[in-house]
């Protein structure tokens, strides 16, 4: 997979892809305005995955959005993007990478844990005001589950 930074002069924002992970376009726009986006391509004309990141603090980088084209899911593109972001975080001196997902996002919770993240906290009622309410797996999405992993380079 080819991963490259989003170039606003030449790349369109892949809203249809990003909205698979977050249906609130205003939230997506806020994240993009305050961070960076990377695009992953199966080959030069086939976008497979997109991810947005922001500085959560001086030492924490946050993945605010990551989504893989549904027809390409299960082929490792999402994991490759996460690995790319982990290395990006290391190279830029972050100690921790974090990601948040809804309490109802069972597949995403499993995906992030397979990528080495651990549940670190829950923000109750984070999604309570989403209109319309989000339901996944028969569960109303109300709480944000935060997952983190250390990305610090260990020194000898």
Secondary structure, DSSP 8 states (H G I E B T S, - for coil): -EEEE--TTT----HHHHTTT---HHHHHHHHHHEEEEEEEEETTEEEEEEEEEESSSSEEEEEEEEE-GGGTTSSHHHHHHHHHHHHHHHTT-SEEEEEEETT-HHHHHHHHHTT-EEEEEETTTTTT-SS--EETTEE---EEEEEEE------
